[in-house]
Each structure stands twice: as C-alpha cells, then as structure tokens.
C-alpha cells in the first residue's frame, strides 16, 4: 500500500454527522495500518481450488 503525505491544515467539521464520519474514517485508517496477527496471515495464504470446481477447458 502506498502512503501519501498531505501537508497543510485541517479544520474539523462543525456538524455532528460530519464529525462522526471523520472519526470513523480515522479509526478505520488506523486499523488498516496495524500489523497483521498470525491468524490473519494464515487466512491470506493462497489455497488450491478443488478439481471439481474447475470448469472444463477444451
């Protein structure tokens, strides 16, 4: 994942809905940047597809 640095100032929105959306977005961004644990790493491993699920190719 590429990271982009944006410089400047940020003004918090005044509306409660907008504040909540900004807070949720920042929590999600922090969650995406955390390192994966062992369980998530195993889930990401590629697995072979069973032969019965492959379509016939002619």
Secondary structure, DSSP 4 states (H G I P E B T S, - for coil): -------S-----SSHHHHHHHHHHHHHHHHHHSPP-HHHHHHTS--PPPGGGSPP--
